[in-house]
Amino acid sequence: MRRIYLLMAFYAVTGCKRQDTLQGTYPDIDSASIDTTYQASTPTFSDSTSYIQDTVSSISLKPKYAIIMAVIAPDTDSALVRENISRYQSVGSDIIEMMDVSEDAKYRKMDEFEKTLYREGAVASGMSVRKRKILVFDSYAEASKQREEFIK
């Protein structure tokens, strides 16, 4: 039991001495300059805010309305020409509501529409989607009027 007390006392004394020697190695918090650290990080912060603002600008707060049009043509036709227009089929999508109208989002919607055409059998064998286009409008009425013109 006596040995345990002696060991505990030894560790307490050496631990306290070690703490005294460590105090000189760490800088005093009062001597640290907070202003220089803050100023050094400010350019990084402003760069990231401009990136966030650029990203937000492509996403509109008000929804936009879009329609997608596709031309389906025989695989044997190497180019779309007016002489063969009777063999082509034009297909239009329903009106789509979009919050993000970036180029990436537009192409994603066109790809989804094209996959739907193939999946639902709108594209017969020997035919393929040869051209596609997306039109984006500010109001549902504008999109509906354009779709009506396309259907005629």
Buried (B, 14 or more C-beta within 10 A) or exposed (E): EEEEEEEEEEEEEEEEEEEEEEEEEEEEEEEEEEEEEEEEEEEEEEEEEEEEEEEEEEEBEEBBBBBBBBBBBBEEBEEEEEEEEEEBBEBBBEBBEBEBBBEEBBEEBBEEBBEEBEEEEBBEEEBBBBEBEBBBBEEEEBBBEBBEEBEE
